[in-house]
């Protein structure tokens, strides 16, 4: 079986078909902005043209465009109408930045997971099985090993399954990013 091309090495035209890219865009702009993000036109376009073409509220289109702008996925230039003095914003989509943005996000996630894994390994936890509240050892000791919400005893909690899941996710991220342990 041929190796899958990592998203950050894909041609632009293939990016929008990639589920991880679709999820990334959805997380940025939300469901109302997704039609804007999922169908970038070639060249410059106004927010009004996009709203009309996509059948969306102008405010939803503008919100999505400004979010894409904040993440360097869209740029605009302003043009002033000489007769009315009104400004028109001409938007251009810059989706070639998606792979680098996603890579940075994955790097950030890898660091956060590694940090959380260390926290899980360095601490002993106790759980109230009634309230599903987890306490560090020192906090549980201060509470007399009793849940402050319901008064039930808190029991030592095994977190190896959580650490194992983190190890697997960390390994998958490292593999996707081409990073050695």
SESE-9033 format. One record per residue (C-alpha): residue number from 1; y, z, x. Coordinates in pm, 1 decimal, always signed. Last residue first. Example, Ala and Ser with C-alpha at 12.3 -4.5 7.8 and 13.67 -1.06 7.14 Angstrom:
BEGIN
    i        py        pz        px
    2    -106.0    +714.0   +1367.0
    1    -450.0    +780.0   +1230.0
//
This chain:
BEGIN
    i        py        pz        px
  181   +1087.9   +2020.6   +1107.6
  180   +1159.2   +1652.7   +1173.7
  179   +1408.2   +1463.9    +957.3
  178   +1335.2   +1115.1    +819.9
  177   +1545.0   +1184.7    +510.6
  176   +1261.4   +1118.0    +266.1
  175   +1016.3   +1309.6    +487.0
  174   +1255.0   +1600.5    +531.1
  173   +1310.8   +1609.5    +155.9
  172    +937.5   +1607.1     +85.6
  171    +876.6   +1881.4    +344.0
  170   +1152.1   +2096.2    +193.3
  169   +1007.8   +2045.8    -156.0
  168    +659.7   +2146.9     -37.8
  167    +790.5   +2450.2    +149.5
  166    +997.0   +2549.1    -155.3
  165    +686.7   +2533.6    -375.4
  164    +498.9   +2748.3    -123.0
  163    +785.5   +2999.9    -115.6
  162    +776.3   +3024.1    -496.3
  161    +397.2   +3062.0    -500.6
  160    +428.1   +3324.9    -226.1
  159    +664.0   +3533.3    -442.0
  158    +445.9   +3832.9    -526.7
  157    +640.4   +4082.9    -733.0
  156    +610.6   +4459.3    -701.2
  155    +638.5   +4613.8   -1046.1
  154    +941.2   +4739.5   -1236.8
  153    +880.1   +5023.4   -1481.2
  152   +1020.5   +4975.0   -1829.2
  151   +1356.2   +5135.4   -1912.3
  150   +1476.3   +4838.0   -2118.2
  149   +1792.0   +4710.7   -1948.7
  148   +1815.8   +4932.5   -1638.3
  147   +1454.5   +4848.8   -1546.8
  146   +1290.4   +5139.4   -1367.0
  145   +1183.6   +5147.7   -1002.4
  144   +1405.7   +5455.2    -955.1
  143   +1710.0   +5234.9   -1003.8
  142   +1818.4   +5281.5    -641.7
  141   +1462.7   +5188.2    -536.6
  140   +1475.7   +4871.0    -743.6
  139   +1810.6   +4779.6    -582.4
  138   +1674.1   +4841.4    -234.9
  137   +1357.1   +4641.5    -306.3
  136   +1538.5   +4337.2    -446.1
  135   +1532.3   +4309.9    -823.1
  134   +1400.5   +4046.8   -1065.0
  133   +1468.1   +4053.3   -1437.2
  132   +1200.3   +3907.5   -1663.1
  131   +1302.5   +4149.7   -1941.7
  130    +955.2   +4283.4   -2025.1
  129    +790.4   +4197.6   -1691.3
  128   +1055.8   +4388.3   -1500.9
  127   +1007.3   +4247.6   -1153.1
  126   +1027.6   +4385.0    -802.5
  125   +1107.6   +4187.3    -489.5
  124   +1059.7   +4232.1    -116.8
  123   +1302.2   +4042.1    +101.4
  122   +1294.1   +3842.9    +425.1
  121   +1061.0   +3568.4    +302.4
  120   +1257.1   +3495.6     -15.7
  119   +1587.5   +3495.3    +174.7
  118   +1438.7   +3262.6    +436.8
  117   +1325.3   +3023.4    +162.0
  116   +1673.8   +3036.9      +7.7
  115   +1830.3   +2927.2    +337.2
  114   +1577.8   +2644.7    +380.1
  113   +1642.2   +2536.4     +21.1
  112   +2019.5   +2539.8     +69.6
  111   +1993.4   +2337.1    +390.6
  110   +1764.5   +2079.0    +229.6
  109   +1993.3   +2058.3     -72.9
  108   +2296.8   +1990.1    +147.9
  107   +2104.9   +1721.4    +336.9
  106   +1995.5   +1571.4      +2.3
  105   +2356.6   +1564.5    -117.7
  104   +2468.5   +1404.0    +208.4
  103   +2195.3   +1140.4    +169.7
  102   +2299.8   +1081.3    -187.9
  101   +2662.3   +1026.7     -88.0
  100   +2553.8    +797.5    +196.8
   99   +2338.3    +588.4     -37.8
   98   +2606.9    +576.8    -308.5
   97   +2890.3    +452.2     -85.0
   96   +2797.2     +85.6    -138.9
   95   +2882.1    +159.9    -500.1
   94   +3251.8     +92.5    -453.4
   93   +3359.0      -5.6    -806.0
   92   +3703.2    -160.7    -837.0
   91   +3962.3     -40.2   -1088.0
   90   +4296.7    -194.7   -1174.8
   89   +4533.6     +67.8   -1310.4
   88   +4826.4     -63.3   -1511.4
   87   +5161.9    +110.7   -1488.2
   86   +5424.0     +55.3   -1754.9
   85   +5773.6     -56.0   -1651.2
   84   +5798.0    -266.0   -1968.1
   83   +5924.8    -594.2   -1821.5
   82   +5816.0    -563.5   -1457.4
   81   +5467.9    -437.1   -1544.9
   80   +5378.7    -201.1   -1260.5
   79   +5045.8    -253.9   -1084.6
   78   +4845.4     +41.4    -962.6
   77   +4541.5      +2.1    -742.3
   76   +4211.2    +166.4    -800.3
   75   +3904.3    +275.2    -612.9
   74   +3557.3    +362.7    -731.1
   73   +3250.8    +531.3    -581.1
   72   +3445.2    +753.7    -343.8
   71   +3318.5   +1069.8    -517.9
   70   +3658.4   +1156.6    -668.0
   69   +3697.8    +791.5    -776.8
   68   +3367.7    +803.3    -966.9
   67   +3497.6   +1114.8   -1142.4
   66   +3825.9    +937.0   -1217.6
   65   +3641.9    +637.9   -1361.1
   64   +3417.6    +853.3   -1579.8
   63   +3715.5   +1042.2   -1724.9
   62   +3903.8    +718.3   -1783.6
   61   +3609.4    +565.6   -1970.1
   60   +3567.2    +876.0   -2185.5
   59   +3943.0    +880.0   -2260.0
   58   +3935.0    +512.1   -2363.0
   57   +3662.3    +576.2   -2620.3
   56   +3368.1    +346.0   -2566.8
   55   +3263.8      +4.7   -2704.4
   54   +3149.0    -113.5   -2361.7
   53   +3371.1    -423.4   -2339.3
   52   +3663.2    -251.5   -2514.8
   51   +3648.6     +60.9   -2299.3
   50   +3601.8    -145.4   -1984.5
   49   +3898.7    -368.4   -2065.2
   48   +4116.1     -62.8   -2137.8
   47   +4014.0    +101.2   -1808.6
   46   +4127.7    -210.2   -1628.0
   45   +3893.3    -426.8   -1421.9
   44   +3889.2    -550.2   -1063.5
   43   +3601.3    -740.4    -912.0
   42   +3242.9    -753.7   -1030.6
   41   +3171.3    -524.1   -1322.0
   40   +2989.0    -193.8   -1276.8
   39   +2729.2    -148.9   -1549.4
   38   +2560.2    +187.6   -1503.2
   37   +2871.8    +389.8   -1421.4
   36   +3067.8    +289.4   -1731.2
   35   +2764.0    +319.8   -1961.8
   34   +2695.8    +660.4   -1798.8
   33   +3034.2    +808.2   -1882.3
   32   +2938.3    +949.8   -2221.7
   31   +2602.9   +1077.2   -2089.9
   30   +2746.9   +1264.1   -1793.2
   29   +2968.6   +1123.5   -1517.4
   28   +2834.2   +1288.2   -1203.1
   27   +2487.3   +1399.7   -1313.3
   26   +2431.1   +1060.3   -1476.6
   25   +2532.3    +883.5   -1154.9
   24   +2284.4   +1091.4    -954.4
   23   +2009.7   +1041.3   -1214.7
   22   +2059.4    +663.5   -1204.9
   21   +2055.5    +670.6    -825.0
   20   +1731.9    +872.8    -821.2
   19   +1579.0    +635.8   -1077.6
   18   +1645.7    +324.1    -860.7
   17   +1741.2     +20.8   -1070.5
   16   +2110.4     +73.3    -990.0
   15   +2038.2     +51.9    -618.3
   14   +1856.8    -282.7    -617.4
   13   +2173.5    -496.9    -625.2
   12   +2323.0    -292.6    -342.0
   11   +2034.4    -359.1    -103.8
   10   +1825.6     -52.5     -31.4
    9   +1826.0    +150.7    +291.8
    8   +1965.4    +472.7    +140.4
    7   +1718.4    +452.0    -147.5
    6   +1423.9    +470.0     +94.2
    5   +1208.6    +155.5     +84.4
    4    +859.5    +242.0     -38.5
    3    +582.9    +187.0    +218.2
    2    +344.9     -94.1    +136.8
    1      +0.0      +0.0      +0.0
//
